[in-house]
Amino acid sequence: MQRKNMLASILFFFMGFVSMAQGATPPPPSAPDPPGAPIDSNIAILFCIALTFGIYKMYKLSKKKA
């Protein structure tokens, strides 16, 4: 029983060192955003253009087969 208490005390003691070793330093600053055009605000327009292009291609293919 005394051996278990001694082992538990040693583990508890070293657990304090482990938790203190992981200091609370702030993370390094993140890299700036890459240059380019954001598509977040114009996603509906891009969807409409893609849909129109798809309909055009389907129409063109159906005319070619007929």
N, C-alpha and C positions, 0 to 999 in steps of 0.2 A: 504494500500500500504506500509506503514511504517512497519507493522508487517511482511510482506513478505520479505522486505529488511533485517530486523533484523534476521529472521529465516535463510535466505540465508547467512548472515554474520557469524552466529554461526556455521552453517554447514561447511562453508568454513574454518573457524578457526579450527574446530575439525578434518577436513580432513587432515590438515597438521600434526597433532599429529599421526593420523593413519599411514600416509605414513612414518613418521620418526620412528615409533615403529617397523617397519619391516626392521631393519638394514641390512646392506650388509655384513653379516658374511659369510665366505666361508663354503661350506658344509663339513661334516666330510669325512675323506678319505674312499674310498670304500674298501671292503674286497678283499683279494687276490683271484685270480682265483682258483677254486677247482682243485685238482690234477686229472689227467686222460689223456687219449689219445685223442687228437683232431682229428675229422673226417673231417675237412674242406678240407684238401689237398688230401685226399684219397677217396673222395666221389664217384668218377668214378669207382674205383676199387671195392668198396663195392657194387655199383649198378650192376656191371658185375657179381660179385659172387652171388648176390641175384637172378639175372636173370638166371644164369646157374643152380642154385639150383632149381628154379621154373620149368625150363624146364625138369630137371632130375625127379622131383616129378611127373610132368604131364606124362612123358614118362612111369614111373614106374606104375602109376595108369592105364594108357591105356593098358599096357601089362597085368596087372592083370585082367582087364575086358574081354579081348579078349581070 
